C-alpha cells in the first residue's frame, strides 16, 4: 500500500477491508489450546464464539480493536455499516459468556498471558469510546476476567519477560493501563505502575545488543520505554528515559535505529519483523512526543519512526502470515495511543 504518515480516511478504509476479510475467517487457524480430554477436540468457532478468526485468538482480538478505532475516528467510512453489523453480531451477552466459559477451565489459566490479556483490555477500552454503549457493556464481563488475571498474576510475577514476542510483559502493562484509566480502576492502575517500577525502574544504559531477534515484532528496549512513558508521571519518566537510553542523541544503540530486513513474508515468524518495524515506529513517535518541544532528540526520533513506518507499511497485505495482524500495528504507528 502507499506509504503515509498519518491515519487518513483512505488508509482507514484499506485497513478496515483487510480486517473485515479475516476476523471471521476460521481457517487456517493456530490454536493455543490445552486438551484435557478427547471432548476438547473442537473447531475454533466452538471454542471461541467471537474470536475464532484471524489465524489466532489474539490477532482476532486486535483486529476487532482496530475496527473499533477506525470506526471512532471515521464513522462515515464506506465500511462503517459492516463494522457495526459485525459488532452487533459478535458482541452479544451469549457469545461473551461462551468466551468466558472457555477461560473458566483450570487449564486455560495462562491462556494468552500477557499479550492476549492486554489486547482484550485494549479492545474493551476502545469500545467504551464508541457511540453505541451496548458493545462495551456486552464485553465487560470478559474484560473483567482478564483484568482480574492481571491483578492475580502481577504480584507473584517476580521477573519481567523481556523478549520481543507475545510474552513481553512491558507491552502487557502498557496496554492494560489504558483500560484501567478508561474504567477508572485506580487500584489496577496503581498495581500496573508499581509493577513497572519494580521490574524496570532501575534499568539503565540499555545495550539492545540482542535486537532484532529473528522472530521479534516488539523491540524489548523501546516497548519498555513506552511502557514507562505511559505509566510514570512525566517528571519521573524524563530522568528514567535519560538513564535508560543515554546515547540516543548519537543514534546509539545503533541497532534500534536500523530497520529490520524481512526475507520471507510467507514464513510467519520471519514476517514478525514487519511488525517490529511498525511497532518501533509507534514507540519512537510516542517517545518523541513525550520529550520537550525544544529537545534536540525529537527530530532524530521522528525521522527514525518515519523510516520504520515506510519499511513496514507496504507489507501489511503481502501474505496472510502478515495480513491477519499487521494492520493493527500499522494503526498504532499512525495513530499512537
Buried (B, 14 or more C-beta within 10 A) or exposed (E): BEEBBEBEEEBBBBBBBBBBBBBBBBEEBEBEBEEEEEEEEEEBBEBBBBBBBBBBBBBBBBBBBBBBBBBEBBEEBEBBEBBBEBBEEBBBEEBBEBBEEBBEEEEBEEBBBBBBBBBBBBBBBBBBEBEEEBBBBBBBEBBBBBBEBBBEBBEEBEEBBBBBBBBBBBBBBBBBBBBBBBBEBEEBBEBBBBBBBBBBBEBEEBEBEEBBBEBBBBBBBBBBBBBBBBBBEEEBBBEBBEBBBEEBEEBBBEBBBBBBEBEEBEBBBBBBBBBBBBBBBBBBBBBBBBBEEEBEBBEBBBBBBBBBBBBBBEBBBBBBBBBBBBBBBBBBBBBEE
